[in-house]
């Protein structure tokens, strides 16, 4: 019955989509702090079944620090030191652990971020997506893959390239066209 069907969000049932944005109210679970992202992933580990598909979309900064450690920048990210990054972002090794607990048959990661090494940024160096960060996201997508039919990672750019902002559109370039495609363009 179409009248009783849940309202869709870009073609997905609204109840199956969590949108976390920097402009969500401070106490809201929709504000993408490191703790809120972890809470959402824990919730998904209990709700997503073995026949489901999980799509994880991230648009923001990816950080890389010495030793090849990678982090997704949440709204409360403090890139001052490795310790503050670990405490205020989503370390990729933690994301891998959380993804391994989600029993989805298919996992799709969509990443609109380049790598940002805070030390190099201060020196004015370019911060393109690194091979190591791209490789580590592939490992995250395959975490817990014993029963998975497949996994995929879509990046906004290739290794060695940057993901660009498009302030006039209110999104990054990749995200703008991704949304246009999901809307049927």
C-alpha positions as a printed Julia matrix, in Angstrom:
185×3 Matrix{Float64}:
  0.0     0.0     0.0
  1.74    3.16   -1.22
 -0.1     5.31    1.34
  1.51    3.35    4.2
  4.97    3.06    2.64
  7.76    4.9     4.48
  8.79    8.17    2.86
 11.9     7.65    0.76
 15.13    9.59    1.01
 16.95    9.49   -2.34
 15.25    6.19   -3.1
 16.01    4.55    0.26
 13.4     4.06    3.01
 13.71    7.04    5.36
 14.03    4.8     8.44
 17.09    3.15    6.87
 19.02    6.39    6.32
 20.98    8.3     8.95
 22.15   11.74    7.9
 24.79   13.22   10.16
 25.83   16.8     9.37
 27.99   19.47   10.96
 25.01   21.81   11.28
 22.88   19.4    13.35
 22.11   20.66   16.89
 24.83   20.1    19.49
 23.15   17.37   21.55
 21.69   15.54   18.55
 22.85   12.07   17.46
 22.81   13.54   13.93
 25.87   15.68   14.72
 28.87   13.65   13.47
 31.12   13.68   16.52
 33.39   10.68   16.93
 31.15    9.32   19.72
 27.93    9.74   17.7
 29.42    8.0    14.64
 30.5     5.09   16.85
 27.0     4.92   18.39
 25.41    4.8    14.91
 27.79    2.03   13.8
 27.02    0.05   16.97
 23.29    0.46   16.26
 23.81   -0.73   12.68
 25.7    -3.79   13.92
 22.51   -4.82   15.74
 20.05   -3.87   12.96
 21.69   -4.74    9.63
 21.03   -8.33    8.61
 23.0   -10.83    6.53
 20.91  -10.12    3.4
 21.21   -6.32    3.67
 23.43   -3.83    1.89
 25.23   -1.18    3.94
 26.22    2.1     2.31
 28.59    4.24    4.39
 29.16    7.73    3.0
 31.73   10.15    4.37
 32.5    13.66    3.17
 35.19   15.55    5.03
 38.84   15.32    5.94
 40.9    12.18    6.12
 43.98   12.57    8.31
 47.24   10.68    8.04
 49.91   10.86   10.69
 53.4     9.41   10.94
 53.42    5.65   11.02
 50.65    5.5     8.41
 47.79    5.91   10.89
 44.59    7.18    9.28
 41.61    8.99   10.8
 38.26   10.33    9.55
 37.72   13.87   10.73
 34.56   14.27   12.76
 33.17   17.72   13.67
 35.09   17.68   16.94
 38.42   16.69   15.34
 41.57   18.11   16.89
 44.54   17.33   14.62
 47.15   18.83   16.99
 48.76   15.51   17.9
 48.31   11.8    17.22
 46.74   11.49   20.67
 44.18   14.23   20.05
 43.39   12.75   16.63
 42.85    9.35   18.22
 40.55   10.86   20.88
 38.51   13.21   18.64
 38.18   11.47   15.26
 37.27    8.05   13.93
 40.5     6.05   13.56
 40.35    3.75   10.54
 41.29    0.74   12.67
 38.22    1.41   14.86
 36.03    1.82   11.76
 37.35   -1.55   10.55
 36.44   -3.17   13.89
 32.94   -1.68   13.76
 32.41   -2.74   10.12
 33.5    -6.29   10.96
 30.54   -6.52   13.38
 28.0    -5.46   10.74
 26.62   -8.56    9.03
 25.7    -6.93    5.71
 25.91   -9.09    2.6
 27.28   -6.12    0.65
 29.21   -3.1     1.91
 29.73    0.06   -0.11
 31.97    2.83    1.21
 31.71    6.21   -0.51
 34.54    8.51    0.51
 34.72   12.17   -0.53
 37.95   13.1     1.22
 41.6    13.52    0.57
 44.36   12.87    3.01
 45.39   15.7     5.24
 48.7    15.54    7.08
 48.45   18.44    9.54
 52.23   18.89    9.61
 52.45   19.18    5.81
 49.4    21.48    5.68
 51.11   23.96    7.96
 54.05   23.97    5.55
 51.71   24.69    2.61
 52.14   21.23    1.02
 49.44   19.65   -1.13
 47.5    16.82    0.57
 46.18   14.43   -2.08
 44.54   11.08   -1.4
 47.36    8.7    -0.58
 47.75    5.11   -1.8
 47.93    4.02    1.84
 44.61    5.66    2.76
 42.92    4.17   -0.31
 44.3     0.71    0.56
 43.18    1.01    4.18
 39.61    1.84    3.12
 39.57   -1.31    0.98
 40.56   -3.27    4.08
 37.74   -1.59    6.04
 35.17   -2.52    3.35
 36.25   -6.18    3.45
 36.29   -6.43    7.27
 34.16   -9.34    8.41
 33.7   -10.37    4.79
 33.36  -14.14    5.28
 29.66  -14.12    4.32
 29.75  -11.03    2.16
 28.77  -11.19   -1.48
 30.92   -8.16   -2.16
 32.3    -4.85   -1.11
 33.25   -1.71   -2.96
 34.88    1.61   -2.22
 34.15    4.72   -4.28
 36.54    7.64   -3.88
 36.05   11.24   -4.94
 39.5    11.17   -6.5
 42.31    8.81   -7.37
 45.42    8.37   -5.25
 47.65   11.37   -5.81
 44.68   13.67   -6.52
 42.65   16.02   -4.32
 38.92   16.08   -3.59
 37.69   19.63   -4.22
 35.11   21.83   -2.53
 32.4    23.51   -4.6
 31.21   26.2    -2.22
 28.67   27.62   -4.71
 26.87   24.25   -4.65
 27.24   23.71   -0.91
 29.05   20.39   -1.42
 32.27   18.99   -2.69
 32.36   18.39   -6.47
 32.07   14.59   -6.15
 29.24   14.81   -3.59
 27.31   17.24   -5.76
 27.31   14.87   -8.73
 26.67   11.82   -6.54
 23.53   13.48   -5.15
 22.45   14.52   -8.63
 22.8    10.89   -9.76
 20.83    9.59   -6.78
 18.09   12.07   -7.66
 17.9    10.59  -11.17
 20.13   12.9   -13.21
